[in-house]
Amino acid sequence: MDPELEAFTPLIPHVDLSDPLADRRNYAARAAAAPAFDTTGMEIEDHAVPVPGAPDVPVRIYRPHKAEGAIVWMHGGSWVMGDVDTDHPWASRLAALSDVVVISVGYRLAPEHPFPAAVDDAYAVLTWAAGHAAELGLDPERIAVGGHSSGGGIAAGVALRARDEQGPRICFQLLNQPGLDDRPENWTRGHLAETLAGGHVHAAASWRHWLGGAPATPYAAPARAEDLSGLPPAFIGGAEFCPYRDVGITYALRLLQAGVSVELHQWAGTFHGSQAILSADVSQRQMAEVGAVLHRAVAG
């Protein structure tokens, strides 16, 4: 493991998701304690987006330097934790590093709202952003989707749904350590990937909450999709000691085989979520790369 990251491993909380409400409170407390990011000169505004048959979904829009390219961004949190407030440090940093409008989605959480609630929310926000591009100051031809961890899985599901339903055009998908496959036999093996921060036990619990006892479909677990052709170009970032490492690599190869342009970066010595340790050089390089990749794909 990267030595700068290894020093922090004793401090990583073990979250088994047996008490989602307590886990959410603790997750929010950790996010609130994160170093504040300087958003001077960045426009930030909150909206509520209507979702058919469901409550409005909160979104927070970050606009750096009058940017017109945008990404509909889904936070991590194992489908159980997080909101636009907990994702503020990540979303604001991503906007600044990419010079792209970040539309952070406060989708509904499992287990109270299992699949397809979060995908429905994200898809509604994508449709809203494309349909209101002029008043939002966006270029409708330069709207991407993306997310971290569970959010990356939601983003990939939205890309599949937009293709299948001939929905809004998505120009790019940014999938950072995405949760794409509910099948444990496909997850990464090895002591650290299986145990660090809960490892396979945490991953299994998060999928149980997300699926709510129903069979997994491709929109819930995109790795189950048989046809990946016609999807937007993708960047997939992976961590060496992450349960989803092998799934991400396999998904990237399948996209390539389906004729989709893909950039894949497997970060040696890192673990799932280690980018939150901002003091580490490798985390800084990861964030800089994610910003640069998004800028090249979307900023125009």
ROVEX-19197 format. One line per 2 residues: number of its first residue (from 0); for each residue x, y, z of N, C-alpha, C. Coordinates in nm, 2 decimals, decimal comma, padded with zeros to 4 digits. Example, Ala and Ser with C-alpha at 12.3 -4.5 7.8 and 13.67 -1.06 7.14 Angstrom:
2
0> 01,32 -00,57 00,78 01,23 -00,45 00,78 01,32 -00,33 00,78  01,28 -00,22 00,71 01,37 -00,11 00,71 01,29 00,00 00,79;
END
This chain:
300
0> 00,08 -00,12 00,00 00,00 00,00 00,00 00,09 00,13 00,00  00,04 00,23 -00,06 00,11 00,36 -00,06 00,13 00,40 00,09;
2> 00,26 00,43 00,12 00,29 00,45 00,27 00,21 00,57 00,33  00,18 00,67 00,25 00,10 00,78 00,30 -00,04 00,74 00,33;
4> -00,09 00,65 00,26 -00,23 00,60 00,28 -00,23 00,50 00,40  -00,13 00,42 00,40 -00,12 00,31 00,50 -00,12 00,37 00,64;
6> -00,06 00,49 00,66 -00,06 00,55 00,79 -00,20 00,58 00,84  -00,30 00,60 00,75 -00,44 00,63 00,79 -00,53 00,51 00,81;
8> -00,48 00,39 00,77 -00,57 00,28 00,78 -00,63 00,25 00,92  -00,55 00,27 01,03 -00,61 00,25 01,16 -00,73 00,34 01,19;
10> -00,74 00,45 01,12 -00,85 00,55 01,15 -00,97 00,52 01,06  -00,96 00,43 00,97 -01,08 00,41 00,88 -01,19 00,34 00,95;
12> -01,31 00,40 00,95 -01,42 00,34 01,03 -01,47 00,21 00,96  -01,51 00,12 01,04 -01,56 -00,01 00,99 -01,72 00,01 00,99;
14> -01,77 00,01 00,87 -01,92 00,04 00,86 -01,98 -00,09 00,80  -02,07 -00,15 00,88 -02,13 -00,28 00,84 -02,27 -00,26 00,79;
16> -02,32 -00,13 00,80 -02,46 -00,09 00,75 -02,57 -00,17 00,81  -02,55 -00,22 00,94 -02,65 -00,28 01,01 -02,75 -00,18 01,07;
18> -02,71 -00,05 01,08 -02,79 00,05 01,14 -02,78 00,17 01,04  -02,85 00,17 00,93 -02,83 00,28 00,83 -02,85 00,42 00,88;
20> -02,94 00,44 00,98 -02,96 00,58 01,03 -02,83 00,63 01,10  -02,78 00,54 01,19 -02,66 00,58 01,26 -02,54 00,59 01,16;
22> -02,53 00,51 01,06 -02,43 00,52 00,96 -02,43 00,65 00,89  -02,56 00,69 00,86 -02,57 00,82 00,79 -02,53 00,94 00,88;
24> -02,56 00,93 01,00 -02,52 01,04 01,09 -02,36 01,05 01,10  -02,30 00,93 01,12 -02,16 00,93 01,13 -02,09 00,97 01,00;
26> -02,15 00,93 00,89 -02,10 00,97 00,75 -02,10 01,12 00,74  -02,22 01,18 00,78 -02,23 01,32 00,77 -02,13 01,40 00,86;
28> -02,11 01,34 00,98 -02,01 01,40 01,07 -01,87 01,40 01,01  -01,84 01,29 00,95 -01,70 01,28 00,89 -01,69 01,38 00,77;
30> -01,80 01,40 00,69 -01,79 01,49 00,58 -01,78 01,63 00,63  -01,85 01,66 00,74 -01,85 01,80 00,79 -01,71 01,83 00,85;
32> -01,64 01,73 00,89 -01,50 01,76 00,94 -01,40 01,77 00,83  -01,43 01,74 00,71 -01,34 01,75 00,60 -01,29 01,89 00,58;
34> -01,17 01,92 00,53 -01,13 02,05 00,51 -01,22 02,12 00,41  -01,25 02,25 00,44 -01,33 02,33 00,35 -01,26 02,36 00,22;
36> -01,33 02,36 00,11 -01,27 02,39 -00,02 -01,31 02,53 -00,06  -01,21 02,61 -00,11 -01,23 02,75 -00,14 -01,32 02,76 -00,27;
38> -01,44 02,80 -00,25 -01,53 02,82 -00,37 -01,55 02,96 -00,41  -01,45 03,05 -00,37 -01,46 03,19 -00,42 -01,46 03,20 -00,57;
40> -01,55 03,27 -00,62 -01,56 03,29 -00,76 -01,65 03,18 -00,83  -01,70 03,09 -00,76 -01,78 02,98 -00,81 -01,93 03,01 -00,78;
42> -02,01 03,00 -00,88 -02,16 03,01 -00,85 -02,21 02,88 -00,80  -02,28 02,88 -00,69 -02,34 02,76 -00,63 -02,49 02,79 -00,60;
44> -02,58 02,71 -00,65 -02,72 02,73 -00,63 -02,79 02,59 -00,61  -02,90 02,59 -00,53 -02,97 02,47 -00,51 -03,10 02,48 -00,59;
46> -03,15 02,36 -00,63 -03,27 02,34 -00,70 -03,34 02,22 -00,65  -03,47 02,21 -00,68 -03,55 02,09 -00,66 -03,61 02,04 -00,79;
48> -03,57 01,92 -00,83 -03,61 01,87 -00,96 -03,73 01,77 -00,95  -03,83 01,79 -01,03 -03,95 01,70 -01,02 -03,91 01,56 -01,07;
50> -03,97 01,46 -01,00 -03,95 01,32 -01,04 -04,09 01,26 -01,05  -04,12 01,20 -01,17 -04,26 01,14 -01,18 -04,29 01,04 -01,07;
52> -04,40 01,07 -01,00 -04,45 00,98 -00,90 -04,37 00,97 -00,78  -04,28 01,07 -00,75 -04,19 01,07 -00,64 -04,17 01,21 -00,59;
54> -04,11 01,23 -00,47 -04,08 01,37 -00,43 -03,97 01,43 -00,52  -03,97 01,56 -00,52 -03,87 01,63 -00,59 -03,73 01,59 -00,53;
56> -03,63 01,59 -00,62 -03,50 01,55 -00,58 -03,41 01,68 -00,57  -03,34 01,70 -00,45 -03,26 01,82 -00,44 -03,13 01,80 -00,52;
58> -03,09 01,91 -00,59 -02,96 01,92 -00,66 -02,89 02,04 -00,62  -02,76 02,04 -00,62 -02,68 02,15 -00,60 -02,59 02,17 -00,72;
60> -02,59 02,29 -00,78 -02,52 02,32 -00,90 -02,39 02,40 -00,87  -02,28 02,36 -00,92 -02,15 02,43 -00,90 -02,11 02,48 -01,04;
62> -02,09 02,61 -01,06 -02,06 02,66 -01,19 -01,93 02,74 -01,17  -01,82 02,69 -01,22 -01,69 02,77 -01,22 -01,67 02,85 -01,35;
64> -01,64 02,97 -01,34 -01,59 03,05 -01,46 -01,69 03,05 -01,57  -01,82 03,05 -01,54 -01,92 03,06 -01,65 -01,91 02,94 -01,74;
66> -01,88 02,82 -01,69 -01,87 02,70 -01,77 -02,00 02,66 -01,83  -02,00 02,59 -01,94 -02,13 02,55 -02,01 -02,14 02,40 -02,02;
68> -02,02 02,33 -02,02 -02,03 02,18 -02,01 -02,06 02,14 -01,87  -02,13 02,03 -01,86 -02,18 01,99 -01,73 -02,17 01,83 -01,71;
70> -02,17 01,80 -01,58 -02,18 01,65 -01,54 -02,29 01,64 -01,44  -02,38 01,54 -01,46 -02,47 01,51 -01,35 -02,40 01,41 -01,26;
72> -02,38 01,45 -01,14 -02,29 01,37 -01,05 -02,36 01,31 -00,94  -02,33 01,18 -00,92 -02,39 01,10 -00,81 -02,29 01,07 -00,70;
74> -02,31 01,10 -00,58 -02,22 01,08 -00,47 -02,21 00,93 -00,43  -02,11 00,90 -00,36 -02,09 00,77 -00,31 -02,17 00,75 -00,17;
76> -02,15 00,64 -00,11 -02,22 00,61 00,02 -02,29 00,48 00,02  -02,25 00,39 -00,07 -02,31 00,25 -00,06 -02,46 00,25 -00,09;
78> -02,51 00,34 -00,16 -02,65 00,36 -00,18 -02,74 00,39 -00,06  -02,67 00,40 00,06 -02,74 00,41 00,19 -02,71 00,54 00,25;
80> -02,59 00,60 00,23 -02,55 00,72 00,30 -02,52 00,84 00,20  -02,52 00,96 00,25 -02,48 01,07 00,17 -02,59 01,16 00,11;
82> -02,56 01,28 00,08 -02,65 01,38 00,02 -02,57 01,49 -00,04  -02,64 01,60 -00,08 -02,56 01,71 -00,15 -02,47 01,78 -00,05;
84> -02,50 01,77 00,08 -02,41 01,84 00,18 -02,29 01,75 00,20  -02,30 01,62 00,22 -02,18 01,54 00,25 -02,09 01,54 00,12;
86> -02,15 01,56 00,00 -02,07 01,55 -00,12 -02,01 01,69 -00,16  -02,04 01,79 -00,08 -02,00 01,93 -00,11 -01,84 01,93 -00,13;
88> -01,76 01,87 -00,04 -01,62 01,88 -00,06 -01,57 01,82 -00,20  -01,63 01,71 -00,23 -01,59 01,64 -00,36 -01,65 01,72 -00,48;
90> -01,77 01,76 -00,48 -01,84 01,82 -00,59 -01,77 01,96 -00,62  -01,75 02,04 -00,52 -01,69 02,17 -00,54 -01,54 02,15 -00,59;
92> -01,47 02,06 -00,54 -01,33 02,03 -00,59 -01,33 01,99 -00,73  -01,43 01,90 -00,77 -01,44 01,85 -00,90 -01,47 01,96 -01,00;
94> -01,56 02,05 -00,96 -01,59 02,16 -01,05 -01,47 02,25 -01,08  -01,40 02,28 -00,97 -01,28 02,37 -00,98 -01,17 02,30 -01,07;
96> -01,15 02,17 -01,05 -01,04 02,11 -01,12 -01,07 02,08 -01,26  -01,20 02,07 -01,30 -01,24 02,04 -01,43 -01,29 02,16 -01,51;
98> -01,32 02,27 -01,45 -01,39 02,38 -01,51 -01,51 02,34 -01,58  -01,59 02,25 -01,52 -01,71 02,20 -01,57 -01,82 02,22 -01,46;
100> -01,94 02,24 -01,51 -02,06 02,26 -01,41 -02,09 02,12 -01,35  -02,09 02,11 -01,22 -02,12 01,99 -01,15 -02,26 02,00 -01,09;
102> -02,35 01,91 -01,14 -02,49 01,90 -01,09 -02,49 01,79 -00,99  -02,48 01,81 -00,86 -02,47 01,71 -00,76 -02,62 01,67 -00,72;
104> -02,64 01,54 -00,73 -02,78 01,49 -00,71 -02,80 01,43 -00,57  -02,90 01,47 -00,50 -02,93 01,42 -00,37 -03,04 01,31 -00,38;
106> -03,00 01,20 -00,45 -03,10 01,09 -00,48 -03,15 01,02 -00,35  -03,26 00,96 -00,36 -03,32 00,88 -00,25 -03,23 00,77 -00,21;
108> -03,23 00,73 -00,08 -03,14 00,63 -00,03 -03,21 00,50 00,01  -03,14 00,39 -00,01 -03,18 00,26 00,04 -03,14 00,26 00,19;
110> -03,20 00,17 00,27 -03,30 00,07 00,23 -03,45 00,12 00,22  -03,47 00,24 00,27 -03,61 00,29 00,26 -03,65 00,30 00,11;
112> -03,56 00,34 00,02 -03,59 00,36 -00,12 -03,49 00,28 -00,20  -03,52 00,15 -00,22 -03,42 00,06 -00,29 -03,44 00,09 -00,44;
114> -03,36 00,02 -00,52 -03,37 00,04 -00,67 -03,51 00,02 -00,71  -03,56 00,10 -00,80 -03,49 00,19 -00,89 -03,49 00,34 -00,85;
116> -03,52 00,37 -00,72 -03,54 00,51 -00,68 -03,43 00,60 -00,72  -03,30 00,56 -00,68 -03,19 00,65 -00,71 -03,17 00,67 -00,86;
118> -03,19 00,56 -00,94 -03,17 00,57 -01,08 -03,28 00,66 -01,14  -03,40 00,65 -01,09 -03,51 00,73 -01,14 -03,48 00,88 -01,11;
120> -03,43 00,91 -00,99 -03,39 01,04 -00,95 -03,28 01,10 -01,04  -03,18 01,02 -01,06 -03,07 01,07 -01,14 -03,11 01,09 -01,29;
122> -03,19 01,00 -01,34 -03,24 01,01 -01,48 -03,33 01,13 -01,49  -03,41 01,16 -01,39 -03,50 01,28 -01,39 -03,41 01,41 -01,40;
124> -03,30 01,41 -01,32 -03,21 01,52 -01,32 -03,14 01,54 -01,45  -03,10 01,43 -01,51 -03,04 01,43 -01,65 -03,14 01,49 -01,75;
126> -03,26 01,44 -01,74 -03,36 01,49 -01,84 -03,39 01,64 -01,81  -03,40 01,68 -01,68 -03,42 01,82 -01,65 -03,31 01,91 -01,70;
128> -03,19 01,87 -01,68 -03,07 01,95 -01,72 -03,07 01,96 -01,87  -03,10 01,86 -01,94 -03,10 01,87 -02,09 -03,21 01,95 -02,14;
130> -03,33 01,94 -02,07 -03,45 02,01 -02,12 -03,45 02,16 -02,08  -03,37 02,19 -01,98 -03,36 02,33 -01,93 -03,22 02,39 -01,95;
132> -03,15 02,33 -02,05 -03,01 02,37 -02,07 -03,00 02,52 -02,10  -03,09 02,58 -02,18 -03,08 02,72 -02,21 -03,09 02,81 -02,09;
134> -03,19 02,78 -02,01 -03,20 02,87 -01,89 -03,10 02,84 -01,78  -03,04 02,72 -01,78 -02,93 02,69 -01,69 -02,79 02,73 -01,74;
136> -02,79 02,78 -01,87 -02,66 02,82 -01,93 -02,57 02,70 -01,96  -02,63 02,59 -02,00 -02,56 02,47 -02,04 -02,56 02,44 -02,19;
138> -02,46 02,37 -02,23 -02,46 02,32 -02,37 -02,52 02,18 -02,37  -02,64 02,16 -02,43 -02,70 02,03 -02,42 -02,62 01,92 -02,49;
140> -02,53 01,95 -02,57 -02,44 01,85 -02,64 -02,32 01,82 -02,55  -02,31 01,88 -02,44 -02,19 01,86 -02,35 -02,24 01,83 -02,21;
142> -02,32 01,73 -02,19 -02,37 01,69 -02,06 -02,32 01,54 -02,04  -02,25 01,52 -01,93 -02,20 01,39 -01,89 -02,27 01,34 -01,77;
144> -02,25 01,21 -01,74 -02,29 01,16 -01,61 -02,17 01,10 -01,54  -02,17 01,09 -01,41 -02,06 01,03 -01,34 -02,09 01,02 -01,19;
146> -02,00 00,95 -01,12 -02,02 00,92 -00,98 -01,91 00,84 -00,92  -01,90 00,84 -00,79 -01,80 00,77 -00,72 -01,87 00,65 -00,65;
148> -01,81 00,53 -00,65 -01,86 00,41 -00,58 -02,00 00,38 -00,62  -02,09 00,37 -00,53 -02,23 00,35 -00,56 -02,28 00,45 -00,66;
150> -02,24 00,57 -00,65 -02,28 00,68 -00,75 -02,23 00,65 -00,89  -02,11 00,58 -00,90 -02,07 00,54 -01,03 -02,15 00,43 -01,09;
152> -02,20 00,34 -01,00 -02,30 00,24 -01,05 -02,43 00,30 -01,10  -02,48 00,40 -01,03 -02,60 00,47 -01,07 -02,58 00,54 -01,20;
154> -02,46 00,61 -01,22 -02,43 00,68 -01,34 -02,43 00,58 -01,46  -02,37 00,47 -01,44 -02,36 00,37 -01,55 -02,50 00,32 -01,58;
156> -02,58 00,30 -01,48 -02,72 00,25 -01,50 -02,80 00,36 -01,58  -02,78 00,49 -01,55 -02,84 00,60 -01,62 -02,80 00,60 -01,77;
158> -02,67 00,58 -01,79 -02,62 00,57 -01,93 -02,69 00,46 -02,01  -02,71 00,34 -01,95 -02,77 00,23 -02,01 -02,92 00,27 -02,04;
160> -02,99 00,33 -01,94 -03,13 00,36 -01,96 -03,15 00,47 -02,07  -03,06 00,57 -02,07 -03,07 00,68 -02,17 -03,05 00,62 -02,31;
162> -02,96 00,52 -02,32 -02,94 00,46 -02,45 -03,07 00,38 -02,49  -03,12 00,30 -02,40 -03,23 00,21 -02,43 -03,36 00,29 -02,46;
164> -03,38 00,40 -02,39 -03,50 00,48 -02,40 -03,49 00,60 -02,50  -03,37 00,60 -02,56 -03,34 00,71 -02,65 -03,37 00,85 -02,58;
166> -03,31 00,85 -02,46 -03,33 00,97 -02,38 -03,23 01,08 -02,41  -03,20 01,17 -02,32 -03,10 01,28 -02,34 -02,97 01,22 -02,38;
168> -02,90 01,29 -02,47 -02,77 01,25 -02,52 -02,67 01,27 -02,41  -02,59 01,17 -02,38 -02,48 01,18 -02,28 -02,35 01,17 -02,35;
170> -02,27 01,27 -02,33 -02,14 01,28 -02,41 -02,03 01,20 -02,34  -02,04 01,16 -02,21 -01,93 01,10 -02,14 -01,98 01,04 -02,01;
172> -01,91 00,94 -01,97 -01,94 00,88 -01,83 -01,81 00,87 -01,75  -01,81 00,93 -01,63 -01,70 00,93 -01,55 -01,73 00,84 -01,43;
174> -01,67 00,72 -01,42 -01,70 00,62 -01,32 -01,58 00,59 -01,23  -01,59 00,64 -01,11 -01,47 00,63 -01,02 -01,50 00,53 -00,92;
176> -01,42 00,42 -00,92 -01,44 00,30 -00,83 -01,58 00,26 -00,83  -01,65 00,24 -00,94 -01,79 00,22 -00,95 -01,84 00,08 -00,90;
178> -01,95 00,08 -00,83 -02,02 -00,04 -00,79 -02,11 -00,09 -00,90  -02,06 -00,19 -00,98 -02,13 -00,23 -01,10 -02,19 -00,37 -01,10;
180> -02,15 -00,45 -01,00 -02,18 -00,59 -01,00 -02,21 -00,64 -00,86  -02,33 -00,70 -00,85 -02,38 -00,75 -00,72 -02,33 -00,89 -00,69;
182> -02,26 -00,95 -00,78 -02,22 -01,09 -00,76 -02,08 -01,10 -00,70  -02,07 -01,15 -00,57 -01,95 -01,16 -00,50 -01,84 -01,24 -00,57;
184> -01,88 -01,34 -00,65 -01,77 -01,42 -00,71 -01,69 -01,34 -00,81  -01,74 -01,22 -00,85 -01,67 -01,13 -00,94 -01,59 -01,02 -00,87;
186> -01,60 -01,01 -00,74 -01,53 -00,91 -00,67 -01,38 -00,95 -00,65  -01,30 -00,85 -00,62 -01,16 -00,86 -00,61 -01,13 -00,95 -00,49;
188> -01,04 -01,04 -00,50 -00,99 -01,12 -00,39 -00,86 -01,07 -00,34  -00,82 -01,11 -00,22 -00,70 -01,06 -00,15 -00,74 -01,00 -00,02;
190> -00,65 -01,02 00,08 -00,68 -00,98 00,22 -00,73 -00,84 00,23  -00,66 -00,74 00,17 -00,70 -00,60 00,19 -00,83 -00,57 00,12;
192> -00,85 -00,62 00,00 -00,97 -00,59 -00,07 -01,09 -00,65 00,00  -01,07 -00,76 00,06 -01,18 -00,84 00,12 -01,21 -00,78 00,26;
194> -01,12 -00,71 00,33 -01,15 -00,67 00,47 -01,14 -00,52 00,50  -01,05 -00,45 00,43 -01,03 -00,31 00,46 -01,16 -00,23 00,46;
196> -01,19 -00,16 00,56 -01,31 -00,07 00,57 -01,44 -00,15 00,55  -01,43 -00,28 00,59 -01,55 -00,36 00,58 -01,54 -00,46 00,46;
198> -01,47 -00,42 00,35 -01,45 -00,50 00,24 -01,57 -00,57 00,19  -01,56 -00,70 00,17 -01,67 -00,78 00,11 -01,80 -00,78 00,20;
200> -01,78 -00,78 00,33 -01,90 -00,77 00,42 -01,98 -00,65 00,39  -01,91 -00,53 00,39 -01,97 -00,40 00,36 -02,04 -00,40 00,23;
202> -01,96 -00,45 00,12 -02,02 -00,45 -00,01 -02,15 -00,53 -00,02  -02,14 -00,65 00,04 -02,26 -00,74 00,04 -02,38 -00,67 00,10;
204> -02,36 -00,61 00,22 -02,47 -00,54 00,29 -02,53 -00,42 00,20  -02,44 -00,35 00,14 -02,48 -00,24 00,06 -02,57 -00,29 -00,06;
206> -02,53 -00,40 -00,12 -02,61 -00,45 -00,23 -02,74 -00,50 -00,19  -02,74 -00,56 -00,07 -02,87 -00,61 -00,01 -02,97 -00,49 00,01;
208> -02,92 -00,38 00,06 -03,00 -00,27 00,08 -03,05 -00,21 -00,05  -02,96 -00,20 -00,15 -02,99 -00,14 -00,27 -03,09 -00,22 -00,35;
210> -03,08 -00,35 -00,35 -03,17 -00,44 -00,43 -03,30 -00,46 -00,36  -03,30 -00,45 -00,23 -03,42 -00,47 -00,15 -03,48 -00,61 -00,17;
212> -03,40 -00,71 -00,20 -03,45 -00,85 -00,21 -03,50 -00,88 -00,35  -03,50 -00,79 -00,44 -03,54 -00,81 -00,58 -03,42 -00,86 -00,66;
214> -03,44 -00,93 -00,77 -03,33 -00,97 -00,86 -03,26 -00,85 -00,92  -03,13 -00,86 -00,94 -03,06 -00,75 -01,00 -03,09 -00,74 -01,15;
216> -03,11 -00,62 -01,20 -03,13 -00,59 -01,34 -03,01 -00,51 -01,39  -02,99 -00,49 -01,52 -02,87 -00,42 -01,56 -02,87 -00,27 -01,52;
218> -02,99 -00,21 -01,50 -02,99 -00,07 -01,45 -02,94 -00,06 -01,31  -02,96 -00,17 -01,23 -02,92 -00,17 -01,09 -02,78 -00,22 -01,08;
220> -02,74 -00,31 -01,16 -02,60 -00,37 -01,16 -02,56 -00,37 -01,31  -02,50 -00,26 -01,36 -02,47 -00,25 -01,50 -02,38 -00,36 -01,56;
222> -02,30 -00,43 -01,47 -02,22 -00,54 -01,52 -02,30 -00,65 -01,58  -02,43 -00,66 -01,54 -02,52 -00,76 -01,59 -02,57 -00,74 -01,73;
224> -02,55 -00,62 -01,78 -02,60 -00,58 -01,91 -02,53 -00,67 -02,02  -02,60 -00,73 -02,11 -02,54 -00,82 -02,21 -02,48 -00,74 -02,32;
226> -02,54 -00,62 -02,35 -02,50 -00,54 -02,47 -02,46 -00,40 -02,41  -02,33 -00,37 -02,44 -02,27 -00,24 -02,39 -02,24 -00,15 -02,51;
228> -02,29 -00,19 -02,63 -02,27 -00,10 -02,75 -02,35 00,02 -02,74  -02,30 00,13 -02,81 -02,38 00,25 -02,82 -02,38 00,34 -02,69;
230> -02,29 00,30 -02,59 -02,28 00,38 -02,47 -02,18 00,50 -02,49  -02,19 00,60 -02,40 -02,10 00,71 -02,42 -01,95 00,67 -02,38;
232> -01,86 00,74 -02,44 -01,72 00,72 -02,40 -01,70 00,72 -02,24  -01,61 00,65 -02,19 -01,60 00,63 -02,05 -01,46 00,65 -01,99;
234> -01,45 00,70 -01,87 -01,33 00,69 -01,79 -01,36 00,61 -01,67  -01,28 00,50 -01,64 -01,30 00,42 -01,52 -01,18 00,43 -01,44;
236> -01,19 00,48 -01,31 -01,08 00,48 -01,22 -01,10 00,37 -01,12  -00,99 00,30 -01,09 -01,00 00,19 -00,99 -00,89 00,20 -00,89;
238> -00,91 00,13 -00,78 -00,81 00,12 -00,67 -00,76 -00,02 -00,65  -00,64 -00,04 -00,62 -00,58 -00,17 -00,62 -00,65 -00,26 -00,51;
240> -00,67 -00,20 -00,39 -00,73 -00,28 -00,28 -00,88 -00,24 -00,26  -00,95 -00,26 -00,37 -01,10 -00,23 -00,37 -01,17 -00,35 -00,41;
242> -01,28 -00,38 -00,34 -01,36 -00,50 -00,39 -01,41 -00,49 -00,53  -01,43 -00,37 -00,58 -01,48 -00,35 -00,72 -01,37 -00,34 -00,83;
244> -01,25 -00,36 -00,79 -01,14 -00,34 -00,89 -01,15 -00,42 -01,01  -01,17 -00,55 -00,99 -01,17 -00,64 -01,11 -01,30 -00,62 -01,19;
246> -01,41 -00,59 -01,12 -01,53 -00,56 -01,19 -01,52 -00,44 -01,28  -01,45 -00,33 -01,23 -01,43 -00,22 -01,32 -01,34 -00,24 -01,44;
248> -01,24 -00,32 -01,42 -01,15 -00,36 -01,53 -01,22 -00,44 -01,63  -01,30 -00,54 -01,59 -01,38 -00,62 -01,68 -01,48 -00,54 -01,76;
250> -01,55 -00,44 -01,69 -01,64 -00,36 -01,75 -01,58 -00,27 -01,86  -01,46 -00,22 -01,83 -01,38 -00,14 -01,92 -01,35 -00,22 -02,05;
252> -01,30 -00,34 -02,03 -01,27 -00,43 -02,14 -01,39 -00,46 -02,22  -01,50 -00,48 -02,16 -01,63 -00,51 -02,23 -01,68 -00,39 -02,31;
254> -01,66 -00,27 -02,25 -01,70 -00,15 -02,33 -01,61 -00,14 -02,45  -01,48 -00,16 -02,44 -01,39 -00,16 -02,55 -01,43 -00,26 -02,66;
256> -01,46 -00,38 -02,62 -01,50 -00,48 -02,71 -01,63 -00,45 -02,78  -01,71 -00,37 -02,72 -01,84 -00,32 -02,78 -01,82 -00,20 -02,86;
258> -01,70 -00,15 -02,88 -01,68 -00,04 -02,96 -01,69 00,10 -02,89  -01,69 00,10 -02,76 -01,69 00,22 -02,68 -01,55 00,27 -02,64;
260> -01,52 00,39 -02,66 -01,39 00,45 -02,62 -01,38 00,45 -02,47  -01,27 00,40 -02,42 -01,25 00,39 -02,28 -01,11 00,43 -02,23;
262> -01,10 00,50 -02,12 -00,98 00,53 -02,06 -00,99 00,46 -01,92  -00,89 00,38 -01,89 -00,89 00,30 -01,76 -00,76 00,33 -01,69;
264> -00,78 00,37 -01,56 -00,66 00,39 -01,48 -00,67 00,32 -01,35  -00,59 00,22 -01,33 -00,58 00,14 -01,21 -00,47 00,20 -01,12;
266> -00,51 00,26 -01,00 -00,41 00,33 -00,92 -00,35 00,23 -00,82  -00,22 00,20 -00,83 -00,15 00,11 -00,75 -00,14 00,17 -00,61;
268> -00,15 00,08 -00,51 -00,13 00,11 -00,37 -00,24 00,19 -00,30  -00,36 00,20 -00,37 -00,47 00,27 -00,32 -00,58 00,18 -00,28;
270> -00,68 00,23 -00,20 -00,79 00,15 -00,16 -00,92 00,22 -00,19  -01,03 00,16 -00,17 -01,16 00,22 -00,20 -01,19 00,34 -00,11;
272> -01,21 00,45 -00,18 -01,23 00,58 -00,10 -01,11 00,65 -00,05  -00,99 00,60 -00,08 -00,87 00,66 -00,03 -00,84 00,80 -00,08;
274> -00,91 00,84 -00,19 -00,90 00,98 -00,23 -00,94 01,08 -00,13  -01,02 01,04 -00,03 -01,06 01,13 00,07 -00,94 01,17 00,16;
276> -00,83 01,10 00,16 -00,71 01,14 00,23 -00,63 01,24 00,15  -00,67 01,36 00,15 -00,62 01,46 00,06 -00,48 01,50 00,08;
278> -00,42 01,46 00,19 -00,28 01,50 00,22 -00,19 01,41 00,14  -00,23 01,29 00,10 -00,15 01,20 00,03 -00,12 01,24 -00,12;
280> 00,00 01,23 -00,16 00,03 01,27 -00,30 -00,05 01,20 -00,40  -00,07 01,07 -00,38 -00,14 00,99 -00,48 -00,29 01,04 -00,49;
282> -00,35 01,08 -00,38 -00,48 01,13 -00,38 -00,49 01,26 -00,46  -00,39 01,34 -00,44 -00,39 01,47 -00,51 -00,37 01,44 -00,66;
284> -00,29 01,35 -00,70 -00,27 01,31 -00,84 -00,40 01,25 -00,90  -00,47 01,17 -00,82 -00,60 01,11 -00,86 -00,70 01,22 -00,89;
286> -00,72 01,31 -00,80 -00,82 01,42 -00,82 -00,78 01,51 -00,93  -00,65 01,54 -00,95 -00,61 01,62 -01,06 -00,64 01,55 -01,19;
288> -00,62 01,42 -01,20 -00,64 01,35 -01,32 -00,79 01,34 -01,35  -00,87 01,31 -01,25 -01,02 01,31 -01,27 -01,07 01,45 -01,33;
290> -01,01 01,55 -01,27 -01,05 01,69 -01,32 -01,01 01,71 -01,46  -00,88 01,67 -01,49 -00,83 01,69 -01,63 -00,91 01,60 -01,73;
292> -00,94 01,48 -01,69 -01,02 01,39 -01,78 -01,15 01,45 -01,81  -01,22 01,50 -01,71 -01,35 01,56 -01,73 -01,35 01,69 -01,81;
294> -01,24 01,76 -01,79 -01,22 01,89 -01,87 -01,21 01,85 -02,02  -01,12 01,76 -02,05 -01,10 01,72 -02,19 -01,23 01,67 -02,25;
296> -01,31 01,60 -02,18 -01,43 01,54 -02,24 -01,54 01,63 -02,25  -01,55 01,73 -02,16 -01,68 01,80 -02,15 -01,66 01,95 -02,17;
298> -01,55 02,01 -02,12 -01,54 02,15 -02,12 -01,54 02,22 -02,25  -01,50 02,15 -02,36 -01,51 02,20 -02,49 -01,39 02,29 -02,53;
END
